[in-house]
Amino acid sequence: MANQKIRVTLLKSLAHQLSDIANSARGLGLRRIRQSVEVADTPSNRGMVTRASHLLKVEKV
């Protein structure tokens, strides 16, 4: 898993989400709809992706 990355794209709004779900998406660096970021494929980042999975699209890079 060394240097593996995943691309995460925010597909739906963070408005009206539970605060821990919105904070997980923001923790990944996502602020706007259709914004994509590349993050390291670590257990902590995977946990944040799992928490907000209904708002995100995830791809391996």
C-alpha positions, -999 to 999 in steps of 0.1 A, spaced: 0 0 0 30 23 -2 23 55 -20 -11 44 -31 -37 71 -38 -74 73 -42 -93 101 -60 -124 112 -40 -151 133 -56 -179 151 -38 -212 144 -56 -238 157 -32 -240 187 -9 -227 187 26 -257 208 37 -282 191 60 -258 163 68 -248 152 103 -218 172 115 -195 141 117 -203 132 81 -197 167 68 -165 170 89 -153 137 74 -157 151 39 -141 183 48 -112 164 64 -106 148 31 -102 183 16 -136 185 -1 -155 218 -1 -176 220 -32 -197 197 -53 -178 180 -81 -145 188 -64 -120 160 -66 -89 154 -44 -63 127 -43 -55 114 -9 -33 86 4 -50 52 8 -47 49 45 -70 33 71 -79 68 85 -88 82 51 -107 50 43 -127 55 75 -136 91 65 -146 78 30 -168 51 45 -185 76 68 -195 98 39 -198 72 12 -233 82 1 -219 116 -9 -187 105 -26 -173 87 -57 -140 69 -51 -115 58 -77 -81 43 -75 -53 64 -90 
